[in-house]
């Protein structure tokens, strides 16, 4: 499938989704969000894809926010619809996906761009990247999960400081507060993301999916994360991959997982 605003590439079982609006600093407009939904949905349902890496075209921006002109005239009803559709179709789709998603933050990740990275399971940043949630400087707040996911990663106080000041932070500052997992040079950004993803792809795919679901449950209101963990743990015992993993361990060999 061809896209107007995305580039899709593959490295083995890794699908790369590149947001390709470099002249607009890869800003998220309605069309790009729709294409992201389609690309992500297809990847999560494609047996040949083991994991996804999301990045931006060029070296200047991962995603430098949303396309403000598209919602400048919205009222509260249309604003609520904008946030809800984006959450359901893209941001929650990533967070709740059954395959690992890594954000390779190659430059500015601001507003909806940082929220896109926050929805991913792992974040790696180039040392030149800068991040922030500047919405209050526009008379708004983050609407794609930023207030919730940032708080879960860095804590309430630091999240409020970042959101209320609308200031940008550097990649190293983001690493120090736990916002990103690794900081590397621009040249090593995608190789590092692929290195981590390839290590994940050596593991049992159904167990990886269960681990994502269990970890996500820890921050879901009204959900008992411990009960979710028990249920996901129990499910693993009925998989062929569990039998293969235990057999390989006992036979002192590397397992060959098939995702069943």
Buried (B, 14 or more C-beta within 10 A) or exposed (E): EEBEBBBBEEEEBBBBBBBBBBEBBBBBBBBBBBBBBEBBBEBBEEEEBBBBBBBBBBBBBBBBBBBEEBBEEEEEEEEEEBBEBBBEBBBBBBBEBEBBBBBBBBBBBBBBBBBBBBBBBBBBBBBBBBBBBBBEEEEBEBBBBBBBBBBBBBEEEBBBBBBEBBEBBBBEBBBEBEBBBBBBEBEBBBEBBBEBBBEBBEBBBBBBBBBBBBBBBEBEEEEEBEEBBEBBEEBBEEBEBBEBBEEBEEEEEEBEBEBE
